[in-house]
Amino acid sequence: MATDARKRFSTPTTFVLLILVSIALVVTDLSGQFLGVPRQLMTWVTNGLYGGVNAPGRWMSYSSSYIQDRQELLDLQREREREYQDAVVKNRRYDSLARENSELRHALALVQRSPHLTLVTAELSALIAVPGRNEILINRGRTHGVQDGMAVLDSTGIYGQVVESLPSTSRVILITDRRIAVPVLVERSGTHAVITGVGNSSELVLEHAEVTADIENGDLLVASGLGGVYPRGYPVGVVTSIEPEASGVEMRVLVEPLAAMHRRTWLQVVVGGATSEVAEE
Amino acid sequence: MKLPRNNVGFSISLVVALVLTMVDLPHFAPDVLTYFTPNFALLVCYYWATNLPTNFSVLVAWLFGFLFDVLYAEPFGLNGLILCVVVLVGLNLPRRSNRPIVGYQLLGLLGVVIFAEIVRLIVMQFVEYPVQGLIVLMPWSIVASLAFWFVVAVILDRWIYVEDTDVSFS
């Protein structure tokens, strides 16, 4: 019976009728006058259908892109971390080179402004890590003209003195060592004095300074040239503290060395002309 | 003889054709594939019209076409008209032992696919933004429909269709 019904709906008359209805619908729809509202209503239904049909695909696409994006981000992060580490290393190297370059410029400037001094440029080889001893090794020795007792400078101040010169290296005692004394004079007043180290790389002490001595905070102390070791007029340090001793006769004067103790790589050994005066910077 | 399996298969195939028409291409698929989209509705209707003429009503084809008009936002009646002609051709193919002759079946398919594209071209010329030029004939869609026919035929023949021993429609 069902088959008969289908046959009934498939007669030539049905075909013709449906085709005519189709053409009528097409014409009516194209005229845009009568089917606008039904089409709008149907659009709501079709939108829902489209959404439902495409939801799994969109979900899968979203999921895969999310996973892919996350993996890409992780890879990118690792790559950036590697680049960052490389950059840090490179940056440190550049900093080191810049510092070394700056030191060399200062050393060159020192040579240029001290034409009477004969200087040998030396590089710091090692720090002698013994408590109470402020000593270093430099890579210049007797073969380079370095001898015991010669002064060692950096670009900003007196650094130390050679105490043992070997063929290719030398041992230098810093002015911050307790065993060394540097004759100085106060640049402002011309007062002579002697400073010694206290074992601290940032501090010197002016020995036996009487309370009547013309010394003030901030005074620049330069080498007096007495003894013929340190070039006259070369900076040594700046007075940072003046306190009267308990005896009331002397005062304790602390001096900050101008040389960058333990922070220099390039130094100058005065191999000649130490008694001449250093030109003002 | 009534064959429920064919009725179920027929319904399922129509729904699948509907879904395949509506579903978007995967995001990784190249856009050029949109030109190769087969006319699934036409293929399914043509298959059932040629292979199961006794169980396939032209009214169902027309309603199915109307549904596609709604989904495609095409002028009402356009796909109904096309599918009516498709079913008309499918039902009237020469047959042997209640099955269509393959040569005629393919020839009929070629005709209805081209007919469908031409009718769509003509009608779409009257819509607001008609596409000019021969490209609107969409030869790639025709090629894709013809190529996909073999997939449809194999799937429906092998897993869906059960041969009807009832008298053939004529």
Interface residues (C-beta under 8 A of the other chain):
Chain A: A2 T3 A5 R6 K7 F9 S10 T14 F15 L18 I19 V21 S22 I23 A24 L25 V26 T28 D29 L30 L35 R39 M42 T43 V45 T46 L49 Y50 V53 N54 G57 R58 S61 S65
Chain B: K2 V19 M22 V23 D24 P26 H27 P53 T54 N55 F56 S57 V58 L59 V60 W62 G65 V70 L71 A73 P75 F76 G77 L78 G80 L81 C84 V85 V87 L88 L91 V123 F126 V127 D166 F169
